[in-house]
């Protein structure tokens, strides 16, 4: 959970996001390898779901996460 991660690392959520972004960037390439990370947030077609813009923006900024909407039925696999 968030509280456990903050306690383990001894960082606030902002500091943790910044640290994890820097860590991902440091892994992205080296002399003998290149790491590509695909992050995305998926949600079901549901008008009752409200996703806060700040949450989406932070996930995009720190983790390069994209947002996808799907019915999560057989059509999702096609």
Backbone torsions as a table, in degrees:
resi	resn	phi	psi	omega
1	UNK	NA	167.3	178.9
2	UNK	-58.3	-46.6	-178.5
3	UNK	-60.0	-40.1	179.3
4	UNK	-67.5	-39.4	178.2
5	UNK	-65.9	-42.4	179.0
6	UNK	-63.4	-40.6	-180.0
7	UNK	-67.4	-43.3	-178.9
8	UNK	-63.1	-46.1	-177.5
9	UNK	-86.5	-18.4	-177.2
10	UNK	68.1	35.1	-176.3
11	UNK	-128.2	152.5	171.5
12	UNK	-73.8	170.6	179.3
13	UNK	-61.9	-39.9	177.9
14	UNK	-63.6	-45.3	179.3
15	UNK	-64.6	-39.2	179.1
16	UNK	-65.1	-45.3	177.1
17	UNK	-60.0	-44.4	179.7
18	UNK	-63.1	-44.1	179.5
19	UNK	-62.3	-47.1	-178.2
20	UNK	-65.8	-34.8	176.1
21	UNK	-63.9	-45.9	179.0
22	UNK	-63.0	-39.4	179.0
23	UNK	-63.7	-46.1	177.5
24	UNK	-60.2	-42.2	178.8
25	UNK	-63.0	-38.2	-178.7
26	UNK	-69.1	-25.4	179.3
27	UNK	-86.0	-13.1	-170.4
28	UNK	-58.9	-34.3	179.8
29	UNK	-157.9	155.0	177.1
30	UNK	-149.7	-173.1	-178.8
31	UNK	-64.7	-36.3	-172.9
32	UNK	-114.3	3.7	-176.5
33	UNK	-152.7	164.5	172.1
34	UNK	-140.2	129.0	-180.0
35	UNK	-107.5	128.3	174.1
36	UNK	-115.1	128.7	-179.3
37	UNK	-113.8	130.0	178.7
38	UNK	-110.1	108.0	179.3
39	UNK	-111.0	137.5	176.7
40	UNK	-154.6	154.3	175.2
41	UNK	-113.2	127.4	-179.5
42	UNK	-116.1	143.0	176.0
43	UNK	-142.6	154.2	-178.1
44	UNK	-77.6	147.1	172.5
45	UNK	-58.5	101.1	-177.2
46	UNK	-155.9	113.4	-176.8
47	UNK	-67.4	-17.3	-178.5
48	UNK	-80.2	-13.6	-179.1
49	UNK	-79.4	127.5	177.1
50	UNK	-118.4	120.6	179.3
51	UNK	-109.3	124.0	-177.5
52	UNK	-69.5	135.7	-178.1
53	UNK	-59.8	-35.6	179.5
54	UNK	-63.0	-40.2	177.6
55	UNK	-61.8	-47.1	179.7
56	UNK	-63.4	-41.9	-178.6
57	UNK	-65.0	-43.5	179.1
58	UNK	-63.8	-39.8	177.8
59	UNK	-66.2	-35.1	176.1
60	UNK	-70.3	-45.3	-176.7
61	UNK	-67.2	-47.5	-173.5
62	UNK	-88.1	-30.5	-171.7
63	UNK	-124.6	5.7	-178.2
64	UNK	52.4	36.8	-177.5
65	UNK	-84.8	137.0	175.3
66	UNK	-102.0	162.9	-177.8
67	UNK	-113.3	132.6	179.6
68	UNK	-132.9	139.9	177.9
69	UNK	-111.8	136.8	-178.9
70	UNK	-149.7	158.1	178.0
71	UNK	-78.2	-17.0	-176.8
72	UNK	54.7	46.6	173.3
73	UNK	-128.5	-163.6	-178.0
74	UNK	-60.1	-30.2	-179.5
75	UNK	-66.3	-23.1	178.9
76	UNK	-64.8	-31.8	-178.3
77	UNK	-77.1	-16.6	-176.2
78	UNK	-86.2	NA	NA
